[in-house]
Every structure is written in structure tokens, then in C-alpha cells.
């Protein structure tokens, strides 16, 4: 989907989207995040495009100190309320950023970008390069994304390209010898379609560790 001249500014678009529903997400963490961070020593984490905060709250419950970033203030306010209810509000720094324009300061033991796709134009590759630069030595960069259209979509837009893990890795343009690839995979996720029936969608994971 490409924006048209009538498309509102990004913050307005996302605030309207989140504001139009009581909740857009389950509140549960992304399974890939939960799986791939289990066993890591909790430290500082950066959650890019945190939305309603399911990942950030889960990380905080595991002992991480989280900087959670989104362009929608509606989503951030909702996430902060959930974090307070869960008793982990003090472990999360909610920050508003239009990542196409600004990026949170600091270095982090974990930088997570889960399903960092947008209906609007977004300099995704440039933002993910900034994400890699924000990983502290010995830290982990975890990128999860869609690898294709969901099974219920019968007439997908041929102009939409979902990058492979190898394409994401190449676009990161990382210094040679300074990163180790821990996970690079495409897998089929089970989910429920709009009609309530079982469905699938191909997704991918790229997990890297900075030396």
C-alpha cells in the first residue's frame, strides 16, 4: 500500500488507527521475541515500533529495563497504562519518535524490531541500520518480519515485497567480522484469519550478536 496525496501525516494516521479501537493487539509478546530472548541476561533493551507495548511489558517482567518507542501517542499512552497495571511502569521509558526523523539515544544490550512494516512510506533499511548501531558490544539485534502474504489474501498486491533474512542482513551493511549471525530463518506462523478460520503466514527472523 502506498500513501496518496490524501494520506494524513504519519502520527495522525497511526493515532487514528489506534484510536479507532479499544485494542489492536493481544497484549501478549511476539512469540519470536519471547523465544529468542529466553536465556539472555536482562539488561537494557530498545523496542522499536512498540505499539501497545506487549513486548515492552513482557521484557520488563523478565527484568529488562526497556526504552519503548512509537510514533503513536495514543498507543504509547495505552501501553504505559498497561505497564503501570502490571507493576513494571518504572522499568519502561516510553518515548515518542518518528523514526524516519529521530532515533533514541544510547546503547542497548538488546534492540528489537518486530514486524517493523508500515502502510506508509518508511525508510526501513536506514532505521534498521540505526538499530544495529545502537547495539552495545556483546548485545543482540533481533528483527522479525513478514516473509509473505497471509493465506487468506487471494489477490495480494504484486508490488509489495517482503525482504528475506539475507536481504535484511545485506541492507544492514554491517562491518565485516564484527557480528555473528545466530538465527536466520523463514517459518510458517499459525494464526486465525478474518473469518475466524485457521490460517498461516510466512514470517522470518534475523538474530545477530555484536562482538
C-alpha positions, 0 to 999 in steps of 0.5 A: 500500500502506498500513501496518496496525496490524501494520506494524513501525516504519519502520527495522525494516521497511526493515532487514528488507527489506534484510536479507532479501537479499544485494542489492536493487539493481544497484549501478549509478546511476539512469540519470536521475541519471547523465544529468542530472548529466553536465556539472555541476561536482562539488561537494557533493551530498545523496542522499536515500533512498540505499539501497545507495548506487549513486548515492552511489558513482557521484557520488563517482567523478565527484568529488562529495563526497556526504552519503548518507542512509537510514533503513536501517542495514543498507543504509547499512552495505552501501553504505559497504562498497561505497564503501570497495571502490571507493576513494571511502569518504572522499568519502561521509558516510553518515548515518542519518535518518528523514526524516519526523523529521530532515533533514541539515544544510547546503547542497548544490550538488546534492540528489537524490531518486530514486524517493523512494516508500515502502510506508509512510506518508511525508510526501513533499511536506514532505521534498521541500520540505526538499530544495529548501531545502537547495539552495545558490544556483546548485545543482540539485534533481533528483527522479525518480519513478514516473509509473505502474504497471509493465506487468506489474501487471494489477490495480494498486491504484486508490488509489495515485497517482503525482504528475506533474512539475507536481504535484511542482513545485506541492507544492514551493511554491517562491518565485516567480522564484527557480528555473528549471525545466530538465527536466520530463518523463514517459518510458517506462523499459525494464526486465525484469519478474518473469518475466524478460520485457521490460517498461516503466514510466512514470517522470518527472523534475523538474530545477530550478536555484536562482538 
